[in-house]
Amino acid sequence: MTMTDSTSLTEALQRNSSIGKSPLFSIGNQTLSYDTCWDILYQHKKWICNKIVSVHDDAWKKDECVSSSPSPSQTENDIVIGYLSANSPDLLLSMLGCIDLTHCSERKEALSPIPAMINVRWTPLETQRALRVHTDKSKKQAIDDSQRNVTILLYGQGYEESARQAVHLINSDTNNHHHFAVALPLPLFSNDINNNPDRSQHHYKPSRSKELSDSDALILFTSGTSSPNGAKGVRLSHRSLFIQAHAKTCPPCNYDSQSRVVATTVPWFHVGGISSALAVVLGGGCLVFPSDDEEEGRIGSEGVRRKGFQPNIVLQSLQRRDDAELIAANTLVVVPTMLHAMFQLQKQHQLPPNDNVRLILVGGQSIGDKLYQHTRQFFPKARIVQTYACTEAGSSITFLDLGYSTSNSDGAAIKANVDQQTKVDGATLVGSTPPHIEIEIFDERSDKHMISVPKGQMGIIGTRGPHVMSGYWNRGNTDNSDEKSQQVGDWMLTNDLGYIDSQNDLYFCGRVNDVIRTGGESVLATSVEDVITIYPDVEECAIFALPDDKFGDVVCAAIVLKGEQRMMEINGAVEDDQLRTLLRTFCEQQQLAGFKRPRRVFRMHSLPRNSSGKVLKYDIVKVCATCTGNRSRL
């Protein structure tokens, strides 16, 4: 499919439905074809429309006691369909149905929603903070009586309690009395279709425009590492979603009708996960949901209820099957942590190499040399592609094609010579851009970072093109300039450091902010420090990262205890597992997400500081790195 074949994601799905029984989803020995999925999408779209009217009426009933409230026809309605669910066929099809409702710019429907993907790892409080209506008290901005903010939080199995708690927090917020929320189960229309496989009677056309729309299509959230308010909503347009997914149907990824992608490795609330799923739709491929024997035959969320990465089940899904009805996956989208988990399992059970996998797309962090060699040995026929991406760019900014095997001179040479090519210690080659993306390096010391630097010189990575976000989301004011500091003119600044070499390849050198990348997630050190420093026995705290074989980096804490708890005779640092347990429990009580809680804790007599009183974290890292081991304790 070329860029001119369709002007929306749902239109691409409709076009692929014309190929009949080709499967879009596979679970065990059950499949959902493209034409059946088109029918399911219609069911979700119709259901969303009906629920919007019902919930919006409920929101008005909530405010009917306010005498100054205007009539519904006079209001501006901000309606969000939040998705709190593990990956499933119904999640993707419901989201696409909601996106279709937003597509045509000429539509002026008063009750038009926008979908928002919620991180299932968040606590209810973090979900409430991500969805709340922001007001700028310093500018005396407030939501007036002509604004109604409605959130319909659709939850998958296992997330009902979290959804209901988040909704309770939203509705209890006295500062935003015009924000009304409700939690509802995500409908499992795929199960209904499975029970009635011959039913396919809804033949409608998707919303159509003459070209790709620049209107908002989807809200995805950042990890919250660059904002004191936590995760920021990123407004991605139809054009951004489409063109970034389309890039994966081109070299080096080449998603096509033969692509069988494991659908559960990367959550769809992450930009890389949802972009890859949309690329499967554009290419006419299949999303394979790993299923054990007990769960085969269940297509909806019921059949993908497991939480977390399950390496044993993923590996089973990659094996060629004797049964022709069982579809074996041949494409992996992973972060390095997942590869490490699979190789540990391979070593434990002495599994033979897998020659069925043809593509491994690696994101989140760069693949290390040792992990790269293991990947080559275990998946000898796989093409390995490393990506550099961010939410604000709608997914991948660059691709690094590492080729098919160690005997492939192009791919092997790239990986073998990286150390010789780098001009900055610790820099990582992350590849080149697809045709629609521009990158530039800007002087981080310049005003607003808009002075470009020569090739080979390190600075802040900037990007521009149709892939870039429309801006940050602020309910009640989507054009809030205070949240657009990352966009200067046409350029979007990544807050990452890097440089471009003479071959126009990009090298990643680290984060501008104090950020820890662990297991594919990003953690802002200050967000953890703010929690731990309120623990009664803690005098001082510094959060930093140490390398880990499983997670890439792990969140670590250097602690100075108060009074009699302080260890006066400490020389350097002592790792304390008991204190780690206490602090992780405390962090849980404070509703800090699990991946942000320290996995290693060190007791120190004092934190090293410079003459200005600033903590020298690199000195802490040097001291703590000499303590026992570097493997994760959990």
Sequence and secondary structure as in RCSB ss.txt:
>XXXX:A:sequence
MTMTDSTSLTEALQRNSSIGKSPLFSIGNQTLSYDTCWDILYQHKKWICNKIVSVHDDAWKKDECVSSSPSPSQT
ENDIVIGYLSANSPDLLLSMLGCIDLTHCSERKEALSPIPAMINVRWTPLETQRALRVHTDKSKKQAIDDSQRNV
TILLYGQGYEESARQAVHLINSDTNNHHHFAVALPLPLFSNDINNNPDRSQHHYKPSRSKELSDSDALILFTSGT
SSPNGAKGVRLSHRSLFIQAHAKTCPPCNYDSQSRVVATTVPWFHVGGISSALAVVLGGGCLVFPSDDEEEGRIG
SEGVRRKGFQPNIVLQSLQRRDDAELIAANTLVVVPTMLHAMFQLQKQHQLPPNDNVRLILVGGQSIGDKLYQHT
RQFFPKARIVQTYACTEAGSSITFLDLGYSTSNSDGAAIKANVDQQTKVDGATLVGSTPPHIEIEIFDERSDKHM
ISVPKGQMGIIGTRGPHVMSGYWNRGNTDNSDEKSQQVGDWMLTNDLGYIDSQNDLYFCGRVNDVIRTGGESVLA
TSVEDVITIYPDVEECAIFALPDDKFGDVVCAAIVLKGEQRMMEINGAVEDDQLRTLLRTFCEQQQLAGFKRPRR
VFRMHSLPRNSSGKVLKYDIVKVCATCTGNRSRL
>XXXX:A:secstr
  TTS SSHHHHHHHHHTT S EEEEETTEEEEHHHHHHHHHHHHHHHHHHHHHHHHHHHHHHTT TT   GGG 
EEEEEEEEE  S HHHHHHHHHHHHHT  TT   TT EEEEE  TTS HHHHHHHHS    GGGT    TTEEEE
EEEEE TT HHHHHHHHHHHHT TT TTEEEEEEE   HHHHHHHSTT           SS   SEEEEEE  SS
S TT   EEEEEHHHHHHHHHHTTSTTT   TT EEESSSS TTSHHHHHHHHHHHHHT EEEE   GGGTT  S
GGGG   S  HHHHHHHTS  SSTTS    EEEE HHHHHHHHHHHHHHT        EEEE SS   HHHHHHH
HHHSTT EEEEEEEEGGGTEEEEEEE  S TT HHHHHHHHTHHHH SSTT EEEEB  TT EEEEE TTSGGG 
SB  TT  EEEEEESTTS SEEE TT TT GGG TTEETTEEEEEEEEEE TTS EEEEEESS EEEETTEEEEH
HHHHHHHTTSTTEEEEEEEEEEETTTEEEEEEEEEE GGGS TT SS EE HHHHHHHHHHHHHTT  GGGS SE
EEE SS  B TTS B HHHHHHHHTTSS  S   
